[in-house]
Amino acid sequence: MTIKELKHLIDTKSDIFIIDIREPYEYESGSICKLNIPLDEVMSRVNEIPTDKKVLLYCKSGKRSRSLKYMIEKQHAFNNLHHLEGGYQTWEEESKAF
Protein backbone atom coordinates (compact mmCIF):
# COMPACT_ATOMS: atom_id res chain seq x y z
CA MET A 1 0.00 0.00 0.00
CA THR A 2 1.32 3.42 -0.86
CA ILE A 3 1.48 6.42 1.46
CA LYS A 4 -1.19 8.15 -0.65
CA GLU A 5 -3.54 5.15 -0.40
CA LEU A 6 -3.09 4.95 3.38
CA LYS A 7 -3.63 8.68 3.81
CA HIS A 8 -6.89 8.39 1.84
CA LEU A 9 -8.09 5.47 3.99
CA ILE A 10 -7.33 7.39 7.18
CA ASP A 11 -8.94 10.60 5.91
CA THR A 12 -12.11 8.76 4.89
CA LYS A 13 -12.17 6.86 8.19
CA SER A 14 -12.10 3.52 6.39
CA ASP A 15 -12.16 0.35 8.45
CA ILE A 16 -8.45 -0.51 8.46
CA PHE A 17 -6.46 -2.16 11.24
CA ILE A 18 -2.91 -0.77 11.44
CA ILE A 19 -0.04 -2.48 13.26
CA ASP A 20 3.35 -0.89 13.90
CA ILE A 21 5.88 -3.73 14.03
CA ARG A 22 8.86 -1.58 14.97
CA GLU A 23 10.66 -1.88 18.28
CA PRO A 24 9.14 0.06 21.22
CA TYR A 25 11.89 2.69 21.14
CA GLU A 26 11.10 3.35 17.45
CA TYR A 27 7.36 3.49 18.13
CA GLU A 28 7.84 6.00 20.95
CA SER A 29 9.45 8.47 18.55
CA GLY A 30 6.24 8.67 16.50
CA SER A 31 3.65 6.40 14.93
CA ILE A 32 0.63 6.17 12.65
CA CYS A 33 -1.45 3.98 14.96
CA LYS A 34 -2.06 3.01 18.58
CA LEU A 35 -0.99 -0.64 18.29
CA ASN A 36 2.66 -1.62 18.52
CA ILE A 37 3.50 -5.32 18.24
CA PRO A 38 7.27 -5.64 17.80
CA LEU A 39 8.34 -7.94 14.97
CA ASP A 40 9.66 -10.64 17.30
CA GLU A 41 6.24 -10.90 19.02
CA VAL A 42 3.92 -10.88 16.01
CA MET A 43 3.91 -14.60 15.23
CA SER A 44 3.05 -15.47 18.84
CA ARG A 45 0.29 -12.83 18.81
CA VAL A 46 -1.13 -13.57 15.36
CA ASN A 47 -4.52 -14.22 16.97
CA GLU A 48 -4.76 -10.45 17.60
CA ILE A 49 -4.76 -9.73 13.87
CA PRO A 50 -8.28 -9.53 12.43
CA THR A 51 -9.16 -11.62 9.41
CA ASP A 52 -12.35 -9.75 8.51
CA LYS A 53 -10.91 -6.34 7.58
CA LYS A 54 -7.96 -4.76 5.78
CA VAL A 55 -4.80 -4.97 7.90
CA LEU A 56 -1.73 -2.82 7.33
CA LEU A 57 1.68 -3.73 8.74
CA TYR A 58 4.44 -1.15 8.80
CA CYS A 59 8.01 -0.77 9.99
CA LYS A 60 10.68 1.88 9.43
CA SER A 61 11.51 1.20 5.77
CA GLY A 62 8.96 -1.39 4.61
CA LYS A 63 11.40 -4.31 4.49
CA ARG A 64 10.46 -6.00 7.77
CA SER A 65 6.74 -5.53 7.17
CA ARG A 66 6.97 -6.96 3.63
CA SER A 67 8.75 -10.07 4.94
CA LEU A 68 6.35 -10.46 7.86
CA LYS A 69 3.32 -10.13 5.57
CA TYR A 70 4.67 -12.96 3.41
CA MET A 71 5.39 -15.15 6.44
CA ILE A 72 1.93 -14.67 8.00
CA GLU A 73 0.22 -15.33 4.67
CA LYS A 74 2.20 -18.56 4.20
CA GLN A 75 1.81 -19.91 7.74
CA HIS A 76 -1.69 -18.70 8.58
CA ALA A 77 -3.42 -18.26 5.18
CA PHE A 78 -4.33 -14.61 5.71
CA ASN A 79 -5.53 -12.81 2.58
CA ASN A 80 -6.23 -9.34 4.00
CA LEU A 81 -2.71 -8.12 4.76
CA HIS A 82 -0.91 -5.14 3.28
CA HIS A 83 2.40 -3.50 4.06
CA LEU A 84 3.31 0.17 3.82
CA GLU A 85 5.69 0.80 0.94
CA GLY A 86 8.63 2.79 2.23
CA GLY A 87 7.49 2.38 5.84
CA TYR A 88 7.22 5.02 8.52
CA GLN A 89 10.26 6.82 7.16
CA THR A 90 8.46 7.56 3.89
CA TRP A 91 5.21 8.32 5.73
CA GLU A 92 7.02 11.06 7.67
CA GLU A 93 8.44 12.52 4.46
CA GLU A 94 5.40 12.31 2.19
CA SER A 95 2.27 12.55 4.34
CA LYS A 96 2.95 16.20 5.13
CA ALA A 97 2.65 17.00 1.43
CA PHE A 98 -1.02 15.90 1.33
N, C-alpha and C positions, 0 to 999 in steps of 0.2 A: 504494500500500500504506500502511496506517495504521501508526502507532507500535505500537499494540496487536498488530496482525498480525505485524509484524516481531519484536517481543519474544517472541511465541509461537513463531515459527519458530526463533529463536535458542535459547530455553529447551528446545525439543524436539529440538535439534540437527538440524534439517531441512537438506537439501542445498540451500543457497542461496549464490549467489556475490554478494558485496557489493562495490561499487566506490564509493569516495569520489572525487567529481570536483572537489572544492574545490582551491584553490591550496595548495601545500606549507605555507605559513605558517599557513593555516587548519587543515590536517590535523594539524600539530604541536601545536596547542592542544587536541586531543582528537579521537577518531574512534570509529567503530563497528567498523571492519574494519582489516585489515592492508594492503589495496591502495589506493593513491592514484594515480589517473591524472587529472591536471588536465584540465579541460574542453578546453583548446586542444590537447591531445595525443590525446584519445580517438579521433577519427576516423582518425588515422594508426595507431592501435594497436587497431583494432576486431577484429583477428584474435586478440587476447588475451581476448575476451569469449566465454564458452562459449555454445553454441547448444542444448545438451542438458540444461540445468537452469535453474531460476528465477534470474534476475539482477536485483539491485536496484541502482539508481543513486541516489546522494544528494548533495546540496549543502547549503548553509547553510539556505535557506528552501524549497527544493523547486521553485523556478522554473527554474533552470538544468537540473536533472535532468529535469524534465518536457519541456523543449524538446529536450534531447539525446535522450531516449527516442524522441520523435517523429521526429527526424532520422535516427537509426539505423534505426528501423523502415522508414522510407521509402526510404532509400538501400541498405539491406542486407537487407531482408525478415526481420528478426528478429521472432519472435512470443513470446518468453519474457522480455521486459523489463518491469520495474516501476520506479516512482520512489517515493521516500519523501515522503508528504504532509507538508508543513511542514518537511521537511529536518532537519538536525542540530540546529538551534535548538529545534525542537519535541521532538526526541528527548531533548535535555538536560532540558527542562522536564517532560516526561510520563513518561519511562521510570523515573524514580525512584519514581513513584507505584505502580508494579506490584510 
